[in-house]
């Protein structure tokens, strides 16, 4: 084996090891997400059995045409809190 072939092989092995490490990290991330989802679903089932109702949080809706007086009041309140 020449020095060039040995160097090329070493680079390939390093790439392989990096890919394996990345794959293991991705596997752990996916596993954590799935476990969290399963636990949340189970928590909802138990809550339903106990008479609780889980609700999704309401999505924020933007109000592009807000009342200017309200906006000015909020800006004043923020300015006061920042000046402290």
C-alpha positions as CSV (number, residue, x, y, z in Angstrom):
1,X,0.0,0.0,0.0
2,X,1.4,3.4,-1.0
3,X,1.4,6.4,1.3
4,X,-1.3,8.0,-1.0
5,X,-3.5,4.9,-0.6
6,X,-3.0,4.8,3.1
7,X,-3.8,8.5,3.5
8,X,-6.9,8.1,1.3
9,X,-8.0,5.0,3.4
10,X,-7.5,7.0,6.6
11,X,-9.6,9.8,5.3
12,X,-12.4,7.4,4.4
13,X,-12.3,5.7,7.8
14,X,-12.5,9.1,9.5
15,X,-15.5,10.0,7.3
16,X,-17.1,6.7,8.2
17,X,-16.6,7.2,11.9
18,X,-18.0,10.7,11.7
19,X,-21.0,9.5,9.8
20,X,-21.6,6.7,12.4
21,X,-21.4,9.3,15.2
22,X,-23.8,11.5,13.5
23,X,-26.2,8.6,12.8
24,X,-26.1,7.7,16.5
25,X,-26.9,11.3,17.5
26,X,-29.8,11.5,15.0
27,X,-31.1,8.1,16.3
28,X,-31.0,9.4,19.9
29,X,-32.8,12.6,18.9
30,X,-35.6,10.7,17.0
31,X,-35.9,8.3,19.9
32,X,-36.3,11.1,22.4
33,X,-39.0,12.8,20.3
34,X,-40.9,9.5,19.9
35,X,-40.7,8.7,23.6
36,X,-41.9,12.3,24.4
37,X,-44.8,11.9,22.0
38,X,-45.8,8.5,23.4
39,X,-45.6,9.8,27.0
40,X,-47.7,12.9,26.1
41,X,-50.3,10.7,24.4
42,X,-50.5,8.4,27.4
43,X,-50.7,11.5,29.7
44,X,-53.7,12.7,27.6
45,X,-55.4,9.3,27.8
46,X,-55.0,9.1,31.6
47,X,-56.3,12.7,31.9
48,X,-59.3,11.8,29.8
49,X,-60.0,8.8,32.0
50,X,-59.8,11.0,35.1
51,X,-62.2,13.6,33.5
52,X,-59.7,16.2,32.4
53,X,-59.7,17.7,29.0
54,X,-56.4,18.6,27.3
55,X,-56.7,21.5,24.9
56,X,-54.3,22.7,22.3
57,X,-53.1,26.3,23.0
58,X,-54.9,28.8,20.8
59,X,-52.8,30.0,17.9
60,X,-51.8,33.6,18.1
61,X,-53.5,35.7,15.5
62,X,-51.8,38.9,14.4
63,X,-53.8,42.1,14.4
64,X,-52.3,44.3,11.7
65,X,-54.8,47.1,12.3
66,X,-54.6,47.5,16.1
67,X,-55.9,50.6,17.8
68,X,-53.0,53.2,17.9
69,X,-53.9,54.3,21.4
70,X,-53.5,50.8,22.7
71,X,-50.2,50.5,20.8
72,X,-48.9,53.8,22.3
73,X,-49.9,52.6,25.8
74,X,-47.9,49.4,25.3
75,X,-44.9,51.4,24.1
76,X,-45.1,53.7,27.1
77,X,-45.3,50.8,29.5
78,X,-42.2,49.1,27.8
79,X,-40.3,52.4,28.0
80,X,-41.0,52.8,31.7
81,X,-40.0,49.2,32.4
82,X,-36.7,49.6,30.5
83,X,-35.8,52.9,32.2
84,X,-35.7,51.2,35.6
